[in-house]
Amino acid sequence: MSGIRVWVDGALVDAAAPAVSAVDHGVTVGDGAFETAKIDGGVPFAMTRHLRRLDRTMAGLGLPPADHDLVREGVEAVLTGEPIDFGRLRVTVTGGRGPLGSDRLDSALTTIVTAVPHPRPEPGGAVVTVPWVRNERAATAGLKTTSYADNVIALARAKEQGAVEALFANTRGELCEATGSNVFVVTDGVVRTPPLDSGCLAGITRELVLEWCAREDLEVREEALPLDVLGRADEVFLTSSIKDVHPVSAVDGRALPLPGPVSTRVREVWDRYVEKGMDP
């Protein structure tokens, strides 16, 4: 990936150079947490909320909280220089050096910050459902960990079918989330999204959509939804740090309006509140 900037534990490093121990627990067993924030006009969006969620994931993993001052030092380092007009900022914190098994050592955490330019999202795209499920009772349910193999496999399946995202059900057969996005559906004029106990990630964009739509008297319900709601929804949209509010043009080949009227209103609310500041 061209143009990527990398900072590890206090120093900028060449993206192609070795910078993390081969026995780092994040490498050997995926023992770590990460956050992805969009960069817009050279500024990261909602950093305070991302750092709070990072700490929730660290606590869920049984790891100490990240050093916010150190993370912000890394963010400043990768964003200094030529401004990134639009891009992706990633903060990764791992358990540090460990054994080759699942036990941990009393090691210092490894802190990595990266940034890279990214194309602005397309106005919408198709999604597909996949046969694999989220386990809403897993120890890592709702945590943003570096163990992302399920997502890699599912997203590859979606791309093979010409889609931009893959949607998971949970073990109860309920709609859960996408590989890197939360999902919303519109039925009977009401916006609905799976609750956190479905096993989905507490997305930052999801959180802000819920807050901001409530202020504008636009009803958004968190409720358990059967997976087959996708076959009768009038509109579907995704939310994520990079995509913001992203209308879905088709689900498993069933065409949807792009964008629909309710999705358009949600996007208008989003755009209006984003204009008020980059760290809501």
PASEBA-1860 file (N, C-alpha, C; in nm, 3 decimals):
! residues 280
1> MSGIRVWV> 0.086/-0.119/0.000/0.000/0.000/0.000/0.089/0.124/0.000 ~ 0.076/0.208/-0.100/0.164/0.322/-0.114/0.121/0.433/-0.020 ~ 0.220/0.509/0.027/0.192/0.627/0.107/0.161/0.601/0.252 ~ 0.177/0.479/0.300/0.142/0.449/0.438/0.250/0.503/0.532 ~ 0.207/0.563/0.642/0.297/0.616/0.743/0.284/0.531/0.868 ~ 0.397/0.495/0.928/0.397/0.400/1.039/0.478/0.455/1.157 ~ 0.421/0.444/1.274/0.485/0.485/1.399/0.469/0.370/1.497 ~ 0.578/0.327/1.562/0.573/0.215/1.655/0.647/0.253/1.783
9> DGALVDAA> 0.575/0.252/1.894/0.635/0.272/2.026/0.731/0.391/2.032 ~ 0.688/0.503/1.974/0.764/0.626/1.991/0.847/0.669/1.873 ~ 0.847/0.593/1.765/0.932/0.630/1.651/0.864/0.601/1.518 ~ 0.884/0.691/1.424/0.841/0.666/1.287/0.933/0.561/1.226 ~ 0.875/0.468/1.152/0.955/0.362/1.089/0.912/0.346/0.944 ~ 1.000/0.289/0.866/0.967/0.258/0.726/0.860/0.149/0.724 ~ 0.759/0.169/0.642/0.648/0.074/0.638/0.692/-0.066/0.598 ~ 0.803/-0.076/0.525/0.851/-0.207/0.480/0.955/-0.268/0.574
17> APAVSAVD> 0.993/-0.194/0.679/1.099/-0.241/0.767/1.042/-0.318/0.886 ~ 1.118/-0.414/0.942/1.074/-0.483/1.064/1.060/-0.383/1.178 ~ 0.947/-0.391/1.251/0.925/-0.294/1.358/0.859/-0.355/1.481 ~ 0.808/-0.478/1.469/0.741/-0.545/1.580/0.804/-0.681/1.599 ~ 0.822/-0.722/1.724/0.884/-0.851/1.754/0.806/-0.966/1.692 ~ 0.878/-1.067/1.646/0.814/-1.186/1.591/0.737/-1.263/1.697 ~ 0.766/-1.238/1.825/0.692/-1.306/1.932/0.594/-1.211/2.001 ~ 0.563/-1.100/1.936/0.458/-1.013/1.989/0.327/-1.091/1.992
25> HGVTVGDG> 0.255/-1.082/2.103/0.133/-1.161/2.119/0.025/-1.120/2.018 ~ 0.034/-0.999/1.968/-0.058/-0.960/1.862/-0.032/-1.034/1.733 ~ 0.094/-1.071/1.709/0.132/-1.147/1.588/0.102/-1.295/1.606 ~ 0.139/-1.350/1.722/0.130/-1.495/1.738/-0.012/-1.545/1.764 ~ -0.091/-1.470/1.842/-0.225/-1.519/1.875/-0.334/-1.413/1.858 ~ -0.302/-1.299/1.800/-0.404/-1.196/1.779/-0.451/-1.130/1.907 ~ -0.361/-1.119/2.005/-0.396/-1.065/2.136/-0.378/-0.914/2.135 ~ -0.477/-0.844/2.084/-0.466/-0.699/2.076/-0.596/-0.636/2.034
33> AFETAKID> -0.596/-0.505/2.041/-0.714/-0.425/2.005/-0.674/-0.322/1.901 ~ -0.772/-0.276/1.824/-0.741/-0.170/1.730/-0.862/-0.080/1.709 ~ -0.835/0.038/1.656/-0.937/0.134/1.618/-0.902/0.191/1.482 ~ -1.003/0.214/1.402/-0.986/0.281/1.273/-1.071/0.407/1.271 ~ -1.009/0.519/1.244/-1.080/0.646/1.233/-1.054/0.704/1.095 ~ -1.150/0.778/1.044/-1.126/0.845/0.916/-1.045/0.971/0.940 ~ -0.966/1.006/0.840/-0.896/1.133/0.835/-0.966/1.217/0.730 ~ -1.005/1.338/0.767/-1.071/1.427/0.671/-1.010/1.565/0.686
41> GGVPFAMT> -0.954/1.615/0.577/-0.886/1.743/0.584/-0.766/1.742/0.677 ~ -0.700/1.626/0.686/-0.581/1.613/0.771/-0.610/1.593/0.918 ~ -0.738/1.579/0.956/-0.777/1.568/1.096/-0.852/1.436/1.120 ~ -0.818/1.361/1.225/-0.892/1.239/1.254/-1.027/1.270/1.316 ~ -1.127/1.187/1.287/-1.263/1.210/1.334/-1.291/1.127/1.459 ~ -1.352/1.193/1.558/-1.404/1.127/1.679/-1.296/1.050/1.757 ~ -1.178/1.110/1.769/-1.069/1.040/1.837/-1.101/1.008/1.982 ~ -1.169/1.098/2.052/-1.200/1.071/2.193/-1.286/0.947/2.207
49> RHLRRLDR> -1.387/0.935/2.123/-1.473/0.816/2.128/-1.396/0.691/2.089 ~ -1.309/0.702/1.991/-1.230/0.585/1.951/-1.139/0.539/2.064 ~ -1.080/0.633/2.136/-0.992/0.594/2.247/-1.071/0.530/2.360 ~ -1.190/0.578/2.385/-1.273/0.516/2.487/-1.307/0.371/2.449 ~ -1.341/0.351/2.321/-1.374/0.214/2.279/-1.251/0.126/2.280 ~ -1.136/0.182/2.246/-1.012/0.106/2.254/-0.993/0.052/2.395 ~ -1.017/0.136/2.495/-1.001/0.091/2.633/-1.105/-0.014/2.671 ~ -1.227/-0.004/2.615/-1.327/-0.107/2.643/-1.282/-0.242/2.588
57> TMAGLGLP> -1.223/-0.239/2.468/-1.173/-0.365/2.411/-1.056/-0.419/2.493 ~ -0.964/-0.331/2.532/-0.850/-0.375/2.613/-0.898/-0.438/2.744 ~ -0.995/-0.375/2.808/-1.049/-0.431/2.932/-1.115/-0.565/2.907 ~ -1.189/-0.576/2.796/-1.254/-0.702/2.763/-1.155/-0.814/2.738 ~ -1.036/-0.778/2.690/-0.930/-0.877/2.666/-0.850/-0.907/2.793 ~ -0.874/-0.828/2.898/-0.796/-0.846/3.020/-0.660/-0.778/3.014 ~ -0.646/-0.678/2.929/-0.522/-0.604/2.915/-0.538/-0.466/2.979 ~ -0.427/-0.404/3.021/-0.437/-0.270/3.078/-0.477/-0.169/2.972
65> PADHDLVR> -0.528/-0.053/3.014/-0.569/0.047/2.916/-0.451/0.099/2.836 ~ -0.480/0.143/2.715/-0.377/0.205/2.631/-0.335/0.338/2.692 ~ -0.213/0.378/2.663/-0.160/0.509/2.705/-0.210/0.612/2.603 ~ -0.311/0.689/2.639/-0.371/0.782/2.545/-0.272/0.888/2.500 ~ -0.187/0.933/2.590/-0.088/1.034/2.552/0.008/0.978/2.448 ~ 0.047/0.852/2.466/0.137/0.788/2.370/0.067/0.771/2.235 ~ -0.059/0.729/2.239/-0.134/0.713/2.114/-0.144/0.847/2.041 ~ -0.177/0.952/2.114/-0.190/1.083/2.050/-0.056/1.133/1.996
73> EGVEAVLT> 0.053/1.097/2.061/0.187/1.128/2.007/0.206/1.060/1.872 ~ 0.164/0.934/1.864/0.176/0.862/1.738/0.087/0.920/1.630 ~ -0.035/0.960/1.669/-0.126/1.021/1.572/-0.066/1.149/1.516 ~ -0.012/1.231/1.604/0.050/1.356/1.558/0.166/1.327/1.465 ~ 0.245/1.225/1.497/0.362/1.193/1.415/0.323/1.151/1.274 ~ 0.220/1.065/1.260/0.185/1.017/1.127/0.105/1.119/1.046 ~ 0.050/1.220/1.115/-0.026/1.321/1.044/0.054/1.449/1.019 ~ 0.177/1.453/1.069/0.264/1.568/1.043/0.322/1.557/0.902
81> GEPIDFGR> 0.336/1.668/0.836/0.389/1.669/0.699/0.277/1.700/0.602 ~ 0.288/1.646/0.484/0.187/1.672/0.382/0.051/1.624/0.431 ~ -0.050/1.712/0.433/-0.180/1.672/0.486/-0.244/1.559/0.405 ~ -0.309/1.468/0.475/-0.388/1.364/0.411/-0.530/1.418/0.399 ~ -0.573/1.444/0.275/-0.705/1.503/0.255/-0.814/1.410/0.306 ~ -0.806/1.283/0.268/-0.899/1.183/0.318/-0.822/1.053/0.333 ~ -0.843/0.986/0.444/-0.764/0.864/0.464/-0.810/0.785/0.584 ~ -0.727/0.687/0.616/-0.755/0.593/0.725/-0.644/0.603/0.830
89> LRVTVTGG> -0.685/0.623/0.953/-0.593/0.622/1.066/-0.622/0.496/1.147 ~ -0.518/0.422/1.179/-0.538/0.300/1.259/-0.447/0.304/1.380 ~ -0.506/0.274/1.495/-0.432/0.260/1.621/-0.444/0.114/1.663 ~ -0.331/0.049/1.685/-0.328/-0.091/1.727/-0.247/-0.102/1.855 ~ -0.302/-0.169/1.954/-0.231/-0.192/2.080/-0.238/-0.340/2.111 ~ -0.123/-0.404/2.126/-0.119/-0.548/2.153/-0.067/-0.576/2.293 ~ -0.076/-0.702/2.332/-0.028/-0.743/2.463/0.123/-0.743/2.477 ~ 0.193/-0.709/2.371/0.340/-0.708/2.377/0.399/-0.846/2.359
97> RGPLGSDR> 0.525/-0.858/2.390/0.593/-0.988/2.371/0.533/-1.093/2.462 ~ 0.521/-1.214/2.406/0.463/-1.323/2.482/0.514/-1.457/2.435 ~ 0.469/-1.564/2.498/0.507/-1.698/2.453/0.434/-1.732/2.324 ~ 0.467/-1.845/2.266/0.404/-1.884/2.141/0.264/-1.940/2.161 ~ 0.227/-1.965/2.286/0.092/-2.010/2.316/0.005/-1.897/2.365 ~ -0.105/-1.931/2.428/-0.203/-1.831/2.468/-0.174/-1.764/2.602 ~ -0.081/-1.821/2.680/-0.043/-1.754/2.805/0.020/-1.619/2.775 ~ 0.012/-1.529/2.873/0.073/-1.398/2.859/0.195/-1.385/2.950
105> LDSALTTI> 0.288/-1.298/2.907/0.397/-1.254/2.993/0.361/-1.115/3.046 ~ 0.429/-1.073/3.149/0.409/-0.938/3.202/0.493/-0.841/3.119 ~ 0.447/-0.816/2.997/0.523/-0.738/2.901/0.461/-0.600/2.881 ~ 0.542/-0.507/2.837/0.490/-0.376/2.799/0.404/-0.391/2.674 ~ 0.299/-0.312/2.667/0.214/-0.314/2.549/0.292/-0.263/2.428 ~ 0.253/-0.309/2.311/0.305/-0.255/2.185/0.201/-0.161/2.128 ~ 0.242/-0.039/2.093/0.150/0.062/2.040/0.193/0.101/1.900 ~ 0.102/0.088/1.806/0.129/0.114/1.665/0.024/0.212/1.613
113> VTAVPHPR> 0.069/0.313/1.540/-0.023/0.405/1.475/0.016/0.415/1.328 ~ -0.080/0.401/1.241/-0.055/0.410/1.097/-0.158/0.503/1.033 ~ -0.119/0.561/0.922/-0.210/0.647/0.846/-0.181/0.631/0.699 ~ -0.286/0.640/0.617/-0.268/0.624/0.474/-0.381/0.696/0.400 ~ -0.352/0.760/0.288/-0.461/0.815/0.207/-0.555/0.705/0.161 ~ -0.681/0.740/0.144/-0.782/0.642/0.106/-0.881/0.710/0.011 ~ -0.926/0.642/-0.092/-1.027/0.703/-0.178/-1.156/0.730/-0.099 ~ -1.222/0.838/-0.132/-1.351/0.862/-0.069/-1.449/0.753/-0.114
121> PEPGGAVV> -1.538/0.712/-0.024/-1.629/0.601/-0.058/-1.720/0.634/-0.176 ~ -1.756/0.531/-0.249/-1.858/0.545/-0.353/-1.992/0.577/-0.288 ~ -2.089/0.627/-0.364/-2.218/0.666/-0.304/-2.301/0.550/-0.251 ~ -2.264/0.428/-0.281/-2.338/0.313/-0.232/-2.280/0.186/-0.291 ~ -2.333/0.072/-0.251/-2.283/-0.053/-0.304/-2.368/-0.170/-0.259 ~ -2.346/-0.284/-0.323/-2.421/-0.405/-0.292/-2.357/-0.481/-0.176 ~ -2.441/-0.559/-0.107/-2.393/-0.647/0.000/-2.450/-0.786/-0.023 ~ -2.384/-0.883/0.040/-2.434/-1.021/0.036/-2.430/-1.078/0.178
129> TVPWVRNE> -2.516/-1.174/0.201/-2.509/-1.248/0.327/-2.412/-1.365/0.309 ~ -2.353/-1.407/0.420/-2.258/-1.518/0.416/-2.305/-1.628/0.512 ~ -2.259/-1.752/0.491/-2.310/-1.863/0.570/-2.252/-1.873/0.711 ~ -2.150/-1.795/0.740/-2.088/-1.800/0.873/-2.158/-1.706/0.968 ~ -2.145/-1.729/1.098/-2.220/-1.651/1.197/-2.128/-1.585/1.299 ~ -2.181/-1.480/1.360/-2.119/-1.420/1.477/-2.170/-1.495/1.601 ~ -2.080/-1.523/1.693/-2.120/-1.586/1.819/-2.141/-1.477/1.923 ~ -2.267/-1.445/1.949/-2.298/-1.337/2.041/-2.262/-1.369/2.185
137> RAATAGLK> -2.224/-1.494/2.213/-2.184/-1.534/2.349/-2.033/-1.555/2.360 ~ -1.959/-1.523/2.255/-1.814/-1.541/2.258/-1.750/-1.444/2.356 ~ -1.633/-1.481/2.405/-1.559/-1.394/2.498/-1.525/-1.261/2.435 ~ -1.509/-1.260/2.303/-1.470/-1.137/2.233/-1.588/-1.069/2.163 ~ -1.710/-1.113/2.189/-1.825/-1.052/2.123/-1.829/-0.902/2.153 ~ -1.844/-0.822/2.050/-1.853/-0.678/2.068/-1.721/-0.608/2.089 ~ -1.611/-0.682/2.085/-1.478/-0.621/2.103/-1.412/-0.605/1.967 ~ -1.333/-0.499/1.953/-1.264/-0.474/1.826/-1.120/-0.527/1.841
145> TTSYADNV> -1.105/-0.656/1.824/-0.976/-0.720/1.843/-0.903/-0.737/1.710 ~ -0.775/-0.769/1.719/-0.696/-0.791/1.599/-0.718/-0.929/1.538 ~ -0.801/-1.011/1.600/-0.834/-1.144/1.545/-0.945/-1.127/1.441 ~ -0.907/-1.101/1.317/-1.002/-1.059/1.215/-1.016/-1.158/1.101 ~ -0.973/-1.283/1.121/-0.973/-1.378/1.011/-1.113/-1.404/0.956 ~ -1.214/-1.412/1.044/-1.351/-1.434/0.997/-1.393/-1.324/0.899 ~ -1.355/-1.201/0.932/-1.391/-1.088/0.846/-1.318/-1.093/0.713 ~ -1.192/-1.131/0.716/-1.114/-1.141/0.592/-1.178/-1.242/0.498
153> IALARAKE> -1.216/-1.357/0.551/-1.277/-1.462/0.469/-1.411/-1.416/0.413 ~ -1.494/-1.356/0.499/-1.626/-1.313/0.454/-1.619/-1.200/0.352 ~ -1.528/-1.105/0.374/-1.517/-0.995/0.279/-1.466/-1.044/0.144 ~ -1.374/-1.140/0.147/-1.327/-1.197/0.020/-1.442/-1.264/-0.055 ~ -1.531/-1.333/0.017/-1.648/-1.394/-0.046/-1.736/-1.286/-0.109 ~ -1.756/-1.176/-0.038/-1.839/-1.068/-0.091/-1.778/-1.008/-0.217 ~ -1.647/-0.983/-0.214/-1.582/-0.923/-0.330/-1.589/-1.015/-0.451 ~ -1.582/-1.147/-0.429/-1.595/-1.242/-0.539/-1.732/-1.230/-0.606
161> QGAVEALF> -1.832/-1.185/-0.532/-1.967/-1.171/-0.585/-1.999/-1.028/-0.626 ~ -1.897/-0.943/-0.631/-1.917/-0.806/-0.676/-1.978/-0.715/-0.572 ~ -1.975/-0.754/-0.446/-2.032/-0.675/-0.338/-1.922/-0.601/-0.261 ~ -1.964/-0.499/-0.187/-1.867/-0.421/-0.109/-1.860/-0.467/0.035 ~ -1.960/-0.543/0.081/-1.962/-0.589/0.219/-2.035/-0.722/0.230 ~ -2.006/-0.792/0.342/-2.072/-0.918/0.374/-2.146/-0.902/0.506 ~ -2.266/-0.955/0.513/-2.348/-0.946/0.633/-2.354/-1.080/0.705 ~ -2.339/-1.075/0.838/-2.347/-1.193/0.923/-2.479/-1.197/0.999
169> ANTRGELC> -2.531/-1.317/1.019/-2.630/-1.342/1.124/-2.553/-1.382/1.249 ~ -2.623/-1.390/1.363/-2.562/-1.448/1.482/-2.612/-1.591/1.499 ~ -2.578/-1.655/1.612/-2.615/-1.796/1.629/-2.765/-1.815/1.647 ~ -2.837/-1.706/1.678/-2.983/-1.713/1.695/-3.057/-1.688/1.564 ~ -2.981/-1.668/1.454/-3.044/-1.641/1.325/-3.089/-1.498/1.308 ~ -3.035/-1.409/1.391/-3.070/-1.267/1.383/-2.966/-1.191/1.302 ~ -3.010/-1.088/1.235/-2.917/-0.998/1.167/-2.821/-0.939/1.270 ~ -2.691/-0.938/1.237/-2.593/-0.891/1.335/-2.516/-0.769/1.283
177> EATGSNVF> -2.426/-0.789/1.187/-2.340/-0.680/1.140/-2.270/-0.724/1.013 ~ -2.192/-0.632/0.957/-2.106/-0.663/0.842/-1.963/-0.681/0.891 ~ -1.871/-0.704/0.800/-1.733/-0.733/0.842/-1.666/-0.613/0.906 ~ -1.698/-0.494/0.858/-1.639/-0.374/0.915/-1.738/-0.262/0.927 ~ -1.866/-0.297/0.935/-1.973/-0.196/0.937/-2.088/-0.246/1.022 ~ -2.166/-0.152/1.074/-2.295/-0.185/1.132/-2.401/-0.174/1.024 ~ -2.514/-0.239/1.048/-2.619/-0.243/0.945/-2.750/-0.188/1.001 ~ -2.819/-0.111/0.919/-2.950/-0.055/0.950/-3.047/-0.095/0.838
185> VVTDGVVR> -3.171/-0.119/0.875/-3.275/-0.145/0.775/-3.390/-0.048/0.799 ~ -3.465/-0.022/0.695/-3.584/0.063/0.705/-3.705/-0.022/0.667 ~ -3.799/-0.037/0.761/-3.926/-0.103/0.732/-4.037/-0.016/0.790 ~ -4.147/-0.004/0.717/-4.261/0.078/0.760/-4.218/0.220/0.797 ~ -4.118/0.270/0.728/-4.072/0.406/0.752/-3.987/0.425/0.875 ~ -3.955/0.316/0.946/-3.879/0.323/1.071/-3.740/0.264/1.049 ~ -3.639/0.332/1.100/-3.502/0.283/1.093/-3.479/0.187/1.209 ~ -3.423/0.072/1.179/-3.400/-0.031/1.282/-3.257/-0.084/1.268
193> TPPLDSGC> -3.197/-0.119/1.381/-3.061/-0.174/1.379/-3.047/-0.276/1.490 ~ -2.968/-0.380/1.471/-2.952/-0.481/1.576/-2.898/-0.420/1.705 ~ -2.945/-0.467/1.820/-2.893/-0.420/1.949/-2.755/-0.478/1.975 ~ -2.686/-0.422/2.072/-2.550/-0.469/2.101/-2.548/-0.613/2.150 ~ -2.657/-0.660/2.212/-2.655/-0.799/2.259/-2.670/-0.899/2.145 ~ -2.683/-0.850/2.020/-2.678/-0.939/1.904/-2.536/-0.989/1.879 ~ -2.438/-0.925/1.943/-2.298/-0.958/1.920/-2.227/-0.862/1.829 ~ -2.299/-0.758/1.782/-2.235/-0.662/1.691/-2.142/-0.568/1.766
201> LAGITREL> -2.053/-0.507/1.692/-1.963/-0.407/1.748/-2.039/-0.279/1.775 ~ -2.003/-0.213/1.884/-2.061/-0.082/1.915/-1.988/0.023/1.831 ~ -2.029/0.033/1.705/-1.963/0.123/1.612/-1.973/0.268/1.654 ~ -1.868/0.345/1.630/-1.869/0.487/1.662/-1.970/0.561/1.575 ~ -1.971/0.532/1.446/-2.068/0.595/1.356/-2.210/0.553/1.394 ~ -2.229/0.426/1.425/-2.360/0.377/1.473/-2.404/0.457/1.594 ~ -2.314/0.473/1.690/-2.344/0.544/1.814/-2.388/0.688/1.785 ~ -2.316/0.755/1.696/-2.349/0.893/1.664/-2.479/0.904/1.587
209> VLEWCARE> -2.506/0.809/1.496/-2.633/0.810/1.424/-2.749/0.798/1.523 ~ -2.737/0.708/1.620/-2.842/0.693/1.720/-2.863/0.822/1.798 ~ -2.754/0.884/1.841/-2.763/1.007/1.920/-2.821/1.122/1.838 ~ -2.766/1.142/1.718/-2.805/1.259/1.640/-2.945/1.247/1.583 ~ -2.984/1.126/1.542/-3.120/1.109/1.492/-3.222/1.131/1.605 ~ -3.190/1.089/1.727/-3.280/1.112/1.839/-3.301/1.261/1.863 ~ -3.196/1.339/1.847/-3.208/1.485/1.865/-3.298/1.547/1.758 ~ -3.304/1.483/1.642/-3.382/1.536/1.530/-3.520/1.470/1.519
217> DLEVREEA> -3.558/1.395/1.624/-3.688/1.325/1.626/-3.704/1.230/1.508 ~ -3.593/1.172/1.464/-3.596/1.069/1.361/-3.583/0.934/1.431 ~ -3.690/0.857/1.430/-3.693/0.734/1.509/-3.596/0.628/1.455 ~ -3.510/0.581/1.545/-3.421/0.469/1.515/-3.434/0.370/1.630 ~ -3.478/0.250/1.599/-3.499/0.149/1.703/-3.386/0.047/1.704 ~ -3.337/0.015/1.822/-3.246/-0.098/1.840/-3.332/-0.218/1.878 ~ -3.337/-0.317/1.792/-3.421/-0.433/1.819/-3.368/-0.555/1.745 ~ -3.396/-0.671/1.804/-3.358/-0.796/1.739/-3.434/-0.809/1.608
225> LPLDVLGR> -3.362/-0.845/1.502/-3.419/-0.853/1.368/-3.384/-0.988/1.307 ~ -3.482/-1.062/1.255/-3.448/-1.187/1.187/-3.368/-1.157/1.060 ~ -3.283/-1.248/1.023/-3.200/-1.224/0.904/-3.286/-1.199/0.781 ~ -3.403/-1.263/0.775/-3.485/-1.247/0.655/-3.549/-1.109/0.644 ~ -3.527/-1.020/0.741/-3.574/-0.883/0.726/-3.509/-0.817/0.604 ~ -3.391/-0.867/0.568/-3.322/-0.811/0.452/-3.401/-0.833/0.322 ~ -3.483/-0.936/0.320/-3.562/-0.965/0.200/-3.685/-0.880/0.184 ~ -3.722/-0.806/0.289/-3.841/-0.722/0.279/-3.816/-0.577/0.318
233> ADEVFLTS> -3.694/-0.545/0.357/-3.663/-0.407/0.394/-3.679/-0.314/0.274 ~ -3.729/-0.195/0.299/-3.745/-0.095/0.193/-3.612/-0.027/0.162 ~ -3.529/-0.014/0.263/-3.396/0.045/0.246/-3.301/-0.025/0.342 ~ -3.175/-0.027/0.305/-3.069/-0.078/0.392/-2.951/0.018/0.380 ~ -2.888/0.048/0.493/-2.764/0.123/0.485/-2.666/0.075/0.591 ~ -2.539/0.099/0.564/-2.431/0.063/0.653/-2.375/0.188/0.720 ~ -2.313/0.170/0.834/-2.237/0.279/0.895/-2.100/0.228/0.934 ~ -1.999/0.310/0.909/-1.862/0.277/0.951/-1.780/0.403/0.954
241> SIKDVHPV> -1.662/0.393/1.012/-1.578/0.512/1.027/-1.534/0.569/0.893 ~ -1.512/0.484/0.794/-1.469/0.531/0.663/-1.589/0.563/0.574 ~ -1.693/0.480/0.581/-1.809/0.496/0.491/-1.911/0.597/0.542 ~ -1.906/0.635/0.670/-2.010/0.719/0.731/-2.144/0.648/0.715 ~ -2.245/0.716/0.658/-2.376/0.656/0.631/-2.377/0.615/0.483 ~ -2.382/0.484/0.459/-2.354/0.430/0.326/-2.473/0.350/0.274 ~ -2.553/0.404/0.183/-2.669/0.331/0.132/-2.629/0.202/0.059 ~ -2.715/0.102/0.072/-2.694/-0.027/0.006/-2.782/-0.033/-0.119
249> SAVDGRAL> -2.721/-0.070/-0.230/-2.793/-0.073/-0.358/-2.861/-0.207/-0.384 ~ -2.813/-0.314/-0.320/-2.873/-0.446/-0.339/-2.827/-0.538/-0.227 ~ -2.915/-0.631/-0.189/-2.882/-0.735/-0.090/-2.905/-0.869/-0.156 ~ -2.800/-0.948/-0.170/-2.810/-1.079/-0.234/-2.881/-1.069/-0.369 ~ -2.852/-0.962/-0.442/-2.907/-0.943/-0.575/-3.040/-0.872/-0.581 ~ -3.106/-0.850/-0.468/-3.234/-0.777/-0.467/-3.206/-0.628/-0.466 ~ -3.247/-0.558/-0.570/-3.217/-0.416/-0.584/-3.295/-0.333/-0.483 ~ -3.229/-0.227/-0.435/-3.289/-0.133/-0.342/-3.267/0.009/-0.394
257> PLPGPVST> -3.351/0.104/-0.353/-3.331/0.243/-0.397/-3.199/0.298/-0.344 ~ -3.131/0.374/-0.428/-2.999/0.426/-0.390/-2.993/0.576/-0.421 ~ -3.002/0.659/-0.317/-3.040/0.621/-0.181/-3.190/0.630/-0.164 ~ -3.243/0.566/-0.063/-3.385/0.578/-0.031/-3.412/0.706/0.047 ~ -3.538/0.744/0.059/-3.571/0.870/0.125/-3.533/0.876/0.272 ~ -3.549/0.766/0.344/-3.515/0.767/0.487/-3.364/0.769/0.504 ~ -3.293/0.689/0.425/-3.147/0.691/0.430/-3.093/0.829/0.398 ~ -3.158/0.895/0.303/-3.116/1.030/0.266/-3.131/1.125/0.383
265> RVREVWDR> -3.240/1.112/0.457/-3.260/1.200/0.573/-3.156/1.172/0.681 ~ -3.127/1.043/0.704/-3.023/1.010/0.803/-2.889/1.070/0.762 ~ -2.857/1.059/0.634/-2.731/1.116/0.585/-2.729/1.268/0.602 ~ -2.841/1.332/0.579/-2.847/1.478/0.596/-2.823/1.516/0.741 ~ -2.882/1.440/0.833/-2.857/1.465/0.976/-2.709/1.446/1.006 ~ -2.653/1.338/0.956/-2.510/1.311/0.978/-2.423/1.426/0.929 ~ -2.444/1.468/0.807/-2.361/1.574/0.750/-2.373/1.704/0.829 ~ -2.494/1.734/0.874/-2.516/1.859/0.947/-2.441/1.859/1.080
273> YVEKGMDP> -2.442/1.748/1.151/-2.376/1.742/1.281/-2.224/1.732/1.268 ~ -2.177/1.665/1.164/-2.033/1.655/1.142/-1.972/1.793/1.120 ~ -2.048/1.882/1.057/-1.998/2.017/1.033/-1.970/2.093/1.162 ~ -2.025/2.047/1.275/-2.007/2.117/1.402/-1.873/2.088/1.468 ~ -1.803/1.984/1.423/-1.672/1.955/1.483/-1.626/1.815/1.455 ~ -1.495/1.796/1.461/-1.434/1.666/1.426/-1.417/1.573/1.545 ~ -1.452/1.618/1.667/-1.440/1.528/1.782/-1.568/1.532/1.864 ~ -1.678/1.486/1.806/-1.808/1.496/1.874/-1.817/1.408/1.998
END
